[in-house]
């Protein structure tokens, strides 16, 4: 952690004090391209409360010539969101959560390193662009946010495609297996977007045998082959903003690659936004195993956002009602989020 902080301080001081001409000729140009402070406080039934630094982070970008750049993001390790099927336990320790090189040309864009996976519509939004906390499939760590790997992406006349090959486990990869994920779709600037996302990979017991994962009735002590797909559609015509995502997945195990179980989830968001305030609602569901009874969880959230004129401060109040099909649990939530950034963001 201290190494990361010292490294960040060196970069900032270099960007401030070294002559801009020397930086451009010898090292390119280093800029502080994103700052997000996003603490939150949550109250949960029956009588629980918690403060968190949340999704706060800073990003530095090194621009070299017109085609090359590299990015480093520093924040809590929870921003990696490793999949729950592995033995990894996410921590709030501060460290590198993005660190990749990027080359862009007329033929597409290439990234390599600790890259954002941008799975689906909400997974492609940065933490600063989120209205709600990330939906259940991210919260339950079914879908990762960032991983070490390689990406190739291309866009043409609104059509886009990206393909990533990555560890699956994050910074280390004890089982030596690779995962593949990607997005395919079409978008009209920021007003309309429709697409598909997919994620597939295999695991070995060396990386899963102490995870405690039960998603889709998986046996963590055996090899497993996972695959999942997501359909999403976004419509942001103006003051109204909507987002719909539906995900289904399954796991195969055993010598005959038998389907052990399936899972599904989805959410629908509706937002009405004015310059100084916004109101919003979300409906979401998550079924960890289609073969098990009474495990469907449904949530309804409503919220309000208060903003300043420059959009650098956003205060969010979000209440969530959680409904289970089986035994009823007192676990409704109220979350207060204060989002701050000195950089004006276009939403």
Number of C-alpha atoms within 10 A of each C-alpha: 10 9 9 13 14 11 11 18 12 12 16 15 10 16 18 12 8 10 10 15 11 11 15 14 11 9 14 17 19 22 16 16 14 17 18 19 18 21 16 19 16 17 17 15 12 11 8 10 13 10 12 13 15 21 21 20 22 17 20 22 19 20 18 18 12 10 12 15 19 19 21 20 21 21 22 20 18 19 25 26 24 25 23 23 23 22 19 17 12 16 12 14 11 17 19 21 26 22 21 20 18 18 16 16 11 9 11 14 16 20 21 19 19 24 25 24 26 20 23 25 21 21 19 15 14 11 20 19 12 13 20 19 14 14 21 20 20 18 13 16 16 19 21 25 22 25 26 26 23 20 22 19 18 17 17 11 8 11 15 15 18 21 18 24 19 24 20 30 28 21 15 12 14 12 16 14 15 16 18 19 22 22 24 19 18 18 18 12 9 12 12 16 19 20 20 21 22 20 20 18 19 19 23 18 18 16 21 22 17 14 17 15 17 13 21 23 19 24 20 23 15 14 20 23 18 19 18 20 20 21 20 21 20 21 18 15 11 11 11 14 17 18 20 20 22 18 20 16 21 22 24 21 18 13 7 7 12 12 17 17 19 23 21 21 21 21 21 19 19 16 19 15 15 13 12 13 15 18 18 20 20 20 18 20 22 20 23 23 22 17 14 13 10 13 16 19 17 19 18 17 19 19 20 18 19 17 17 12 8 12 19 15 18 18 17 21 20 21 18 19 15 18 18 14 11 11 9 9 11 13 15 17 18 18 19 17 21 17 22 18 18 13 14 11 12 6 8
